[in-house]
Amino acid sequence: MIKHISTGDGSSSLFVEELNETYHSIHGAIQESEHVFLKEGLDQLESDSISVLEVGMGTGLNVLLSCKYALQRKKTINFTTLEPFPIPEGLIPEINFPELMDDSSARTWFNQIHASQEESLTRINDYFSLNKVLKKAEEFQSEQKFDIIFYDAFGPHAQPELWEASVFKHLSKFMNLGGILVTYCAQGQFKRNLREAGFEVTRLPGPPGKREMTRAYFKGA
Ligand SMILES: C[S@@+](CC[C@H](N)C(=O)[O-])C[C@H]1O[C@@H](n2cnc3c(N)ncnc32)[C@H](O)[C@@H]1O
C-alpha cells in the first residue's frame, strides 16, 4: 500500500507501508532533491549538453526539477529514468510539486512525464527530453554513455541488493570516464562498494536534516 504524505517543506512524498520507507526525506522532498541532484549534481557539470541516468523515477520529482533547470539554464538535458514499479496513476493529481514550482507550465510537464511511453523519447520542453525505461537498474542495457547518475533507490536497509558493488560495476558501463554519481546516501559499506566498482568517493554535507551525502567520480574499471 502506497500513501500520499506531506514533508517538512510542504512538498508531497509517498510512504510505502510494506517497506516502511518514504520516497523522499521527511524534512522536505523538494529541498532534498534540489540539494542532492541539482546543486551537488547538475551544477557540477560545465557542459551545455548533459545526459542523465536516474535510478528510481518514483514520483518524477527529480525529472520535473531537472526539466525546469534545463529551461532556466538553457542547457540541453537528455534524461533517462529507470522505474520497474511506476506509482499508481491515481496518486499523480495529489502530488503538489508542480504547484510549488512557480512555473505555470509545471503541471503540464509533470503530466507529460508520467504519461510518457516506455523507451520513446518524449520532448517536454525546448531543452529537455525524457526516455522512460520500465526496467530494473540491474537489468538496464544501453548503447549510450551518461555524464551523471542520479542514484535515488530506496535505502540500503530497505533494498540492500541495490547498493552492492555489482550494481555499480554494471551501471559504470554506461558512464563516461569522469562522470559522476550523486545520491542522498552516505552509508559506509555503500561507499566501499563504490570504490570497489572504480569510483572515487567524496563526502558532502547533506540537505537539511541529513549530515552527509555522496558524490562519486567514475575513474574506470
Ligand atoms: C526513493 S524512491 C524514488 C524517488 C524518486 N526519484 C522520486 O523523486 O520520487 C525509489 C524508487 O526506486 C524504484 N525501484 C525499486 N527497485 C528498483 C530497481 N531494481 N531498479 C530501479 N528502480 C527501482 C522504486 O519503485 C521507487 O520508485
The ligand as an ORCA input file, in Angstrom:
! r2SCAN-3c Opt
* xyz 0 1
  C      13.379      6.591     -3.199
  S      12.184      6.127     -4.399
  C      12.400      7.202     -5.773
  C      12.375      8.621     -5.612
  C      12.155      9.304     -6.924
  N      13.375      9.688     -7.568
  C      11.217     10.435     -6.708
  O      11.620     11.589     -6.895
  O      10.079     10.167     -6.368
  C      12.938      4.669     -5.101
  C      12.355      4.226     -6.414
  O      13.146      3.149     -6.929
  C      12.294      2.239     -7.570
  N      12.955      0.914     -7.687
  C      12.755     -0.186     -6.925
  N      13.544     -1.195     -7.347
  C      14.266     -0.711     -8.382
  C      15.255     -1.274     -9.243
  N      15.651     -2.551     -9.099
  N      15.784     -0.507    -10.223
  C      15.372      0.792    -10.374
  N      14.450      1.383     -9.575
  C      13.898      0.650     -8.596
  C      11.064      2.245     -6.680
  O       9.931      1.738     -7.360
  C      10.951      3.704     -6.310
  O      10.149      4.407     -7.210
*
